[in-house]
Structures are given as C-alpha cells and as structure tokens.
Amino acid sequence: MIFNPSPLFKHPLRLILQVLAGREITLIIDETGDREKGSTTDYVKRQYIGNLGKIENGIVAVTAYGLLERMTFPLVFEVYKPKERLLEGDTYLSKPKIAVEMIRYLQKLGFRFKLVLADSLYGESHSTFIKALNELQLNYAVAIRSNHGVWLPQDQTVRQNRWRTFDRVFSDGSQQTRYIREIVFGRRREVQYWLITTDPNKLPGNSTWYVMTKITGVKFKEVGNIYGLRNWIEYGLKQSKNELGWADFRFTNYSQISKWWELVMSAYLLISLQAEVLNNIPDKGLHEPTDSVVSKFPEHQLWDEGTGWKNLLNNLRLVIQPYQFFNLLKPWLRVFPISHLSVGFFTLITLMNRMRGAIPDTSYSEDFLFSSA
C-alpha cells in the first residue's frame, strides 16, 4: 500500500473509529486546490483549481470526508504531486489512484462505507477508480461527463426514459422540485445512468448533472438526494478554508504544509465531535448523556441553538474563551497578583474542559487525543 498518512493524523482516525462504533458512513472523495504564487513551493504548478473553476498556478490535495446523518468530519488527505514537480523519492500517483489508496487504507483500519460519492474526475476513471470500487464491492454514486460513452453490442440501443419529478431536500429541510430521467444503455444493468436537472427543456449547465450509480434497488426519487449529499463536501471545505485557515500557510516545504493541514483537519474534527450524532455511541458509555456542567453551557447569552457545523464552531469558540482571556490577563496578574481571580479562571477553565471532544483511548498508551482547551 502506497498511501500512508503521518503518525499525527493516525490518532484522530482511531478516535473517529471509536466514535463510529462500527456504524457505516458515506465516504466523499474530492480535491481542494488553492492558488499559490511563484514556483518555490513543493508541488505547485499550473493546474486545474476546482474552487476557481480554471487552470491557475497552485497546489492541489485529494481529500476524503465522512458523512453520518448530516454531519461531516475529515478523514485523510494527500497532496497531488505533478510529474513535473516530483521530488527525490516521490512516486507519481494520479488523483484517482490516490483516492483508491485512501479507500483501501481506511478500510484496512476498520472503516465501513455504505456509499462512495465523487465528481466526474473519478467517475470517468474506469480503469482505476471505478474498477477498484467494483473490486471492493462498494456502492457508489459518481458524476460523469455529458459525453460519457458505453460500449454496446450491435443489437442494443440507447434509450432515455421519461422525465420524472422528485423533491430535492436540502440540509435546512427546505425542498425544491427537480427533474430526473434514466438513460439506459442497452439492457438495464447493475450500473445505472441518470440525468438530473432543474429545467428539462434548457438543461442549464450549472444545474444539470449526469450521474452513474451502482446501488442495488435504488429508486429514481432517491438518486438526486443521494448524489446531492456530495454538496456536503463543498460545505465542509468552505468551513475548513474560511474558518480554520486551510490555505493560510506560509511555507514552501510540503512536510511543513502537511503539518498545517493536519492541524486544520484536527480542529475540524474537534468541532464535528460536538454534534449529537457523533456522541450517540451505542452501548459504549464513552459519554455521560447528561453532564450537569455541560447542560448549563446553553445558558450563556450568546449560545448558538443551531445544530450545524458552523453553529458548533460558534459554541466551541465560547467554550475556549476563558482559556484565551486568562492568557491575555496572565501578564497583568504577575504585575498585580489577584489570587482569587487566578483561582476563578482555573475553575472556569476546568469546567469548560468538560465539553465533549476528549475520549480516553484504552487501546494505546496515549491518555487522550483531543482537548477542548
């Protein structure tokens, strides 16, 4: 196996496995690219940058996120190393090959996937990505290009079934009408092809999707919402980039860049761990369901009652404020010692550390993996 993440990020992966407690997740494969000036940074070259929608000078990483009941959490990432920028000892891997290595690695650790989602870069990689998913017997829903072709015997033809409507359900519970039709290449097979759009007459480019699925017994009403789950990766990357500073590194050496990304991913995971779904661990007893201290946190006047990732981030920021403020005041407390103020801060910080996000790991020598302070 070629893919092997650094030891630092192996600890969060163990933690996620504990939290999942054997539950299956949806795996979302994608890549994130960022514009970078110059050519001194490792693995930077002119290449397609997805968030810009065009070719620019930049660095690209393949990423894997998990999705469990509307909550995303990061799994692994790996930088894409262009052939022209390989360093001594590097091995060239295409993005689909990197994704395959990630999936094999995660399965070897014990992750269980009920579905894999990916965009057309991977959906069109039949000899690498799709072949591996079939070998691993994984269900998938992937985008394909509009000119996607399928080999057919001479006596078989392509037909497009009639348009049908379905309700596209979004993360906030709102719904919009969408249109879907199945495209059948010859005889219907286990692999199915779909055209999804907001307007069946005009087929607008920015709201029309060609999707290939291998999901036994899937219904047409389910396909659009299943593939729509891939939007969660856009949500996740937006949060990690804008809120946690994925692209804010000031290094040129990739070993340093990867450490920065590991810190961002760890922070992202810490926030996701506050979600109720990731604390509802069947028969494990890793969390007290009604912590008397934690139950008082929502009494803060700025507490965010929402349940989304950004809502959790807002609340976690409130939780760590006592630690931040104490470190700002500490130099003045050395000038003007006020013992009861110091004691009060220590007490408050101790209470804040009751926030979810630290799980003892009895399988390894480390006593803890994450701390909210």
Secondary structure as a PSIPRED ss2 file (coil, helix, strand):
# PSIPRED VFORMAT (PSIPRED V4.0)

   1 M C   1.000  0.000  0.000
   2 I C   1.000  0.000  0.000
   3 F C   1.000  0.000  0.000
   4 N C   1.000  0.000  0.000
   5 P C   1.000  0.000  0.000
   6 S C   1.000  0.000  0.000
   7 P H   0.000  1.000  0.000
   8 L H   0.000  1.000  0.000
   9 F H   0.000  1.000  0.000
  10 K H   0.000  1.000  0.000
  11 H H   0.000  1.000  0.000
  12 P H   0.000  1.000  0.000
  13 L H   0.000  1.000  0.000
  14 R H   0.000  1.000  0.000
  15 L H   0.000  1.000  0.000
  16 I H   0.000  1.000  0.000
  17 L H   0.000  1.000  0.000
  18 Q H   0.000  1.000  0.000
  19 V H   0.000  1.000  0.000
  20 L H   0.000  1.000  0.000
  21 A C   1.000  0.000  0.000
  22 G C   1.000  0.000  0.000
  23 R C   1.000  0.000  0.000
  24 E C   1.000  0.000  0.000
  25 I E   0.000  0.000  1.000
  26 T E   0.000  0.000  1.000
  27 L E   0.000  0.000  1.000
  28 I E   0.000  0.000  1.000
  29 I E   0.000  0.000  1.000
  30 D E   0.000  0.000  1.000
  31 E E   0.000  0.000  1.000
  32 T E   0.000  0.000  1.000
  33 G E   0.000  0.000  1.000
  34 D E   0.000  0.000  1.000
  35 R E   0.000  0.000  1.000
  36 E C   1.000  0.000  0.000
  37 K C   1.000  0.000  0.000
  38 G C   1.000  0.000  0.000
  39 S C   1.000  0.000  0.000
  40 T C   1.000  0.000  0.000
  41 T C   1.000  0.000  0.000
  42 D C   1.000  0.000  0.000
  43 Y C   1.000  0.000  0.000
  44 V C   1.000  0.000  0.000
  45 K E   0.000  0.000  1.000
  46 R E   0.000  0.000  1.000
  47 Q E   0.000  0.000  1.000
  48 Y E   0.000  0.000  1.000
  49 I E   0.000  0.000  1.000
  50 G C   1.000  0.000  0.000
  51 N C   1.000  0.000  0.000
  52 L C   1.000  0.000  0.000
  53 G C   1.000  0.000  0.000
  54 K E   0.000  0.000  1.000
  55 I E   0.000  0.000  1.000
  56 E E   0.000  0.000  1.000
  57 N E   0.000  0.000  1.000
  58 G E   0.000  0.000  1.000
  59 I E   0.000  0.000  1.000
  60 V E   0.000  0.000  1.000
  61 A E   0.000  0.000  1.000
  62 V E   0.000  0.000  1.000
  63 T E   0.000  0.000  1.000
  64 A E   0.000  0.000  1.000
  65 Y E   0.000  0.000  1.000
  66 G E   0.000  0.000  1.000
  67 L E   0.000  0.000  1.000
  68 L E   0.000  0.000  1.000
  69 E C   1.000  0.000  0.000
  70 R C   1.000  0.000  0.000
  71 M E   0.000  0.000  1.000
  72 T E   0.000  0.000  1.000
  73 F E   0.000  0.000  1.000
  74 P E   0.000  0.000  1.000
  75 L E   0.000  0.000  1.000
  76 V E   0.000  0.000  1.000
  77 F E   0.000  0.000  1.000
  78 E E   0.000  0.000  1.000
  79 V E   0.000  0.000  1.000
  80 Y C   1.000  0.000  0.000
  81 K C   1.000  0.000  0.000
  82 P C   1.000  0.000  0.000
  83 K H   0.000  1.000  0.000
  84 E H   0.000  1.000  0.000
  85 R H   0.000  1.000  0.000
  86 L C   1.000  0.000  0.000
  87 L C   1.000  0.000  0.000
  88 E C   1.000  0.000  0.000
  89 G C   1.000  0.000  0.000
  90 D C   1.000  0.000  0.000
  91 T C   1.000  0.000  0.000
  92 Y C   1.000  0.000  0.000
  93 L C   1.000  0.000  0.000
  94 S C   1.000  0.000  0.000
  95 K H   0.000  1.000  0.000
  96 P H   0.000  1.000  0.000
  97 K H   0.000  1.000  0.000
  98 I H   0.000  1.000  0.000
  99 A H   0.000  1.000  0.000
 100 V H   0.000  1.000  0.000
 101 E H   0.000  1.000  0.000
 102 M H   0.000  1.000  0.000
 103 I H   0.000  1.000  0.000
 104 R H   0.000  1.000  0.000
 105 Y H   0.000  1.000  0.000
 106 L H   0.000  1.000  0.000
 107 Q H   0.000  1.000  0.000
 108 K H   0.000  1.000  0.000
 109 L H   0.000  1.000  0.000
 110 G C   1.000  0.000  0.000
 111 F C   1.000  0.000  0.000
 112 R C   1.000  0.000  0.000
 113 F E   0.000  0.000  1.000
 114 K E   0.000  0.000  1.000
 115 L E   0.000  0.000  1.000
 116 V E   0.000  0.000  1.000
 117 L E   0.000  0.000  1.000
 118 A E   0.000  0.000  1.000
 119 D C   1.000  0.000  0.000
 120 S H   0.000  1.000  0.000
 121 L H   0.000  1.000  0.000
 122 Y H   0.000  1.000  0.000
 123 G H   0.000  1.000  0.000
 124 E C   1.000  0.000  0.000
 125 S C   1.000  0.000  0.000
 126 H H   0.000  1.000  0.000
 127 S H   0.000  1.000  0.000
 128 T H   0.000  1.000  0.000
 129 F H   0.000  1.000  0.000
 130 I H   0.000  1.000  0.000
 131 K H   0.000  1.000  0.000
 132 A H   0.000  1.000  0.000
 133 L H   0.000  1.000  0.000
 134 N H   0.000  1.000  0.000
 135 E H   0.000  1.000  0.000
 136 L C   1.000  0.000  0.000
 137 Q C   1.000  0.000  0.000
 138 L C   1.000  0.000  0.000
 139 N C   1.000  0.000  0.000
 140 Y E   0.000  0.000  1.000
 141 A E   0.000  0.000  1.000
 142 V E   0.000  0.000  1.000
 143 A E   0.000  0.000  1.000
 144 I C   1.000  0.000  0.000
 145 R C   1.000  0.000  0.000
 146 S C   1.000  0.000  0.000
 147 N C   1.000  0.000  0.000
 148 H C   1.000  0.000  0.000
 149 G C   1.000  0.000  0.000
 150 V C   1.000  0.000  0.000
 151 W C   1.000  0.000  0.000
 152 L C   1.000  0.000  0.000
 153 P C   1.000  0.000  0.000
 154 Q C   1.000  0.000  0.000
 155 D C   1.000  0.000  0.000
 156 Q C   1.000  0.000  0.000
 157 T C   1.000  0.000  0.000
 158 V E   0.000  0.000  1.000
 159 R E   0.000  0.000  1.000
 160 Q E   0.000  0.000  1.000
 161 N C   1.000  0.000  0.000
 162 R C   1.000  0.000  0.000
 163 W C   1.000  0.000  0.000
 164 R E   0.000  0.000  1.000
 165 T E   0.000  0.000  1.000
 166 F E   0.000  0.000  1.000
 167 D E   0.000  0.000  1.000
 168 R E   0.000  0.000  1.000
 169 V E   0.000  0.000  1.000
 170 F C   1.000  0.000  0.000
 171 S C   1.000  0.000  0.000
 172 D C   1.000  0.000  0.000
 173 G C   1.000  0.000  0.000
 174 S C   1.000  0.000  0.000
 175 Q E   0.000  0.000  1.000
 176 Q E   0.000  0.000  1.000
 177 T E   0.000  0.000  1.000
 178 R E   0.000  0.000  1.000
 179 Y E   0.000  0.000  1.000
 180 I E   0.000  0.000  1.000
 181 R E   0.000  0.000  1.000
 182 E E   0.000  0.000  1.000
 183 I E   0.000  0.000  1.000
 184 V E   0.000  0.000  1.000
 185 F E   0.000  0.000  1.000
 186 G C   1.000  0.000  0.000
 187 R C   1.000  0.000  0.000
 188 R C   1.000  0.000  0.000
 189 R C   1.000  0.000  0.000
 190 E C   1.000  0.000  0.000
 191 V C   1.000  0.000  0.000
 192 Q E   0.000  0.000  1.000
 193 Y E   0.000  0.000  1.000
 194 W E   0.000  0.000  1.000
 195 L E   0.000  0.000  1.000
 196 I E   0.000  0.000  1.000
 197 T E   0.000  0.000  1.000
 198 T C   1.000  0.000  0.000
 199 D C   1.000  0.000  0.000
 200 P C   1.000  0.000  0.000
 201 N C   1.000  0.000  0.000
 202 K C   1.000  0.000  0.000
 203 L C   1.000  0.000  0.000
 204 P C   1.000  0.000  0.000
 205 G H   0.000  1.000  0.000
 206 N H   0.000  1.000  0.000
 207 S H   0.000  1.000  0.000
 208 T E   0.000  0.000  1.000
 209 W E   0.000  0.000  1.000
 210 Y E   0.000  0.000  1.000
 211 V E   0.000  0.000  1.000
 212 M E   0.000  0.000  1.000
 213 T E   0.000  0.000  1.000
 214 K E   0.000  0.000  1.000
 215 I C   1.000  0.000  0.000
 216 T C   1.000  0.000  0.000
 217 G C   1.000  0.000  0.000
 218 V C   1.000  0.000  0.000
 219 K C   1.000  0.000  0.000
 220 F H   0.000  1.000  0.000
 221 K H   0.000  1.000  0.000
 222 E H   0.000  1.000  0.000
 223 V H   0.000  1.000  0.000
 224 G H   0.000  1.000  0.000
 225 N H   0.000  1.000  0.000
 226 I H   0.000  1.000  0.000
 227 Y H   0.000  1.000  0.000
 228 G H   0.000  1.000  0.000
 229 L C   1.000  0.000  0.000
 230 R C   1.000  0.000  0.000
 231 N H   0.000  1.000  0.000
 232 W H   0.000  1.000  0.000
 233 I H   0.000  1.000  0.000
 234 E H   0.000  1.000  0.000
 235 Y H   0.000  1.000  0.000
 236 G H   0.000  1.000  0.000
 237 L H   0.000  1.000  0.000
 238 K H   0.000  1.000  0.000
 239 Q H   0.000  1.000  0.000
 240 S H   0.000  1.000  0.000
 241 K H   0.000  1.000  0.000
 242 N H   0.000  1.000  0.000
 243 E C   1.000  0.000  0.000
 244 L C   1.000  0.000  0.000
 245 G C   1.000  0.000  0.000
 246 W C   1.000  0.000  0.000
 247 A C   1.000  0.000  0.000
 248 D C   1.000  0.000  0.000
 249 F C   1.000  0.000  0.000
 250 R C   1.000  0.000  0.000
 251 F C   1.000  0.000  0.000
 252 T C   1.000  0.000  0.000
 253 N C   1.000  0.000  0.000
 254 Y H   0.000  1.000  0.000
 255 S H   0.000  1.000  0.000
 256 Q H   0.000  1.000  0.000
 257 I H   0.000  1.000  0.000
 258 S H   0.000  1.000  0.000
 259 K H   0.000  1.000  0.000
 260 W H   0.000  1.000  0.000
 261 W H   0.000  1.000  0.000
 262 E H   0.000  1.000  0.000
 263 L H   0.000  1.000  0.000
 264 V H   0.000  1.000  0.000
 265 M H   0.000  1.000  0.000
 266 S H   0.000  1.000  0.000
 267 A H   0.000  1.000  0.000
 268 Y H   0.000  1.000  0.000
 269 L H   0.000  1.000  0.000
 270 L H   0.000  1.000  0.000
 271 I H   0.000  1.000  0.000
 272 S H   0.000  1.000  0.000
 273 L C   1.000  0.000  0.000
 274 Q C   1.000  0.000  0.000
 275 A C   1.000  0.000  0.000
 276 E H   0.000  1.000  0.000
 277 V H   0.000  1.000  0.000
 278 L H   0.000  1.000  0.000
 279 N C   1.000  0.000  0.000
 280 N C   1.000  0.000  0.000
 281 I C   1.000  0.000  0.000
 282 P C   1.000  0.000  0.000
 283 D C   1.000  0.000  0.000
 284 K C   1.000  0.000  0.000
 285 G C   1.000  0.000  0.000
 286 L C   1.000  0.000  0.000
 287 H C   1.000  0.000  0.000
 288 E C   1.000  0.000  0.000
 289 P C   1.000  0.000  0.000
 290 T C   1.000  0.000  0.000
 291 D C   1.000  0.000  0.000
 292 S C   1.000  0.000  0.000
 293 V C   1.000  0.000  0.000
 294 V H   0.000  1.000  0.000
 295 S H   0.000  1.000  0.000
 296 K H   0.000  1.000  0.000
 297 F H   0.000  1.000  0.000
 298 P H   0.000  1.000  0.000
 299 E H   0.000  1.000  0.000
 300 H C   1.000  0.000  0.000
 301 Q C   1.000  0.000  0.000
 302 L C   1.000  0.000  0.000
 303 W C   1.000  0.000  0.000
 304 D C   1.000  0.000  0.000
 305 E C   1.000  0.000  0.000
 306 G C   1.000  0.000  0.000
 307 T C   1.000  0.000  0.000
 308 G C   1.000  0.000  0.000
 309 W H   0.000  1.000  0.000
 310 K H   0.000  1.000  0.000
 311 N H   0.000  1.000  0.000
 312 L H   0.000  1.000  0.000
 313 L H   0.000  1.000  0.000
 314 N H   0.000  1.000  0.000
 315 N H   0.000  1.000  0.000
 316 L H   0.000  1.000  0.000
 317 R H   0.000  1.000  0.000
 318 L H   0.000  1.000  0.000
 319 V H   0.000  1.000  0.000
 320 I H   0.000  1.000  0.000
 321 Q H   0.000  1.000  0.000
 322 P H   0.000  1.000  0.000
 323 Y H   0.000  1.000  0.000
 324 Q H   0.000  1.000  0.000
 325 F H   0.000  1.000  0.000
 326 F H   0.000  1.000  0.000
 327 N H   0.000  1.000  0.000
 328 L H   0.000  1.000  0.000
 329 L H   0.000  1.000  0.000
 330 K H   0.000  1.000  0.000
 331 P H   0.000  1.000  0.000
 332 W H   0.000  1.000  0.000
 333 L H   0.000  1.000  0.000
 334 R H   0.000  1.000  0.000
 335 V H   0.000  1.000  0.000
 336 F C   1.000  0.000  0.000
 337 P C   1.000  0.000  0.000
 338 I C   1.000  0.000  0.000
 339 S H   0.000  1.000  0.000
 340 H H   0.000  1.000  0.000
 341 L H   0.000  1.000  0.000
 342 S H   0.000  1.000  0.000
 343 V H   0.000  1.000  0.000
 344 G H   0.000  1.000  0.000
 345 F H   0.000  1.000  0.000
 346 F H   0.000  1.000  0.000
 347 T H   0.000  1.000  0.000
 348 L H   0.000  1.000  0.000
 349 I H   0.000  1.000  0.000
 350 T H   0.000  1.000  0.000
 351 L H   0.000  1.000  0.000
 352 M H   0.000  1.000  0.000
 353 N C   1.000  0.000  0.000
 354 R C   1.000  0.000  0.000
 355 M C   1.000  0.000  0.000
 356 R C   1.000  0.000  0.000
 357 G C   1.000  0.000  0.000
 358 A C   1.000  0.000  0.000
 359 I C   1.000  0.000  0.000
 360 P C   1.000  0.000  0.000
 361 D C   1.000  0.000  0.000
 362 T C   1.000  0.000  0.000
 363 S C   1.000  0.000  0.000
 364 Y C   1.000  0.000  0.000
 365 S C   1.000  0.000  0.000
 366 E C   1.000  0.000  0.000
 367 D C   1.000  0.000  0.000
 368 F C   1.000  0.000  0.000
 369 L C   1.000  0.000  0.000
 370 F C   1.000  0.000  0.000
 371 S C   1.000  0.000  0.000
 372 S C   1.000  0.000  0.000
 373 A C   1.000  0.000  0.000
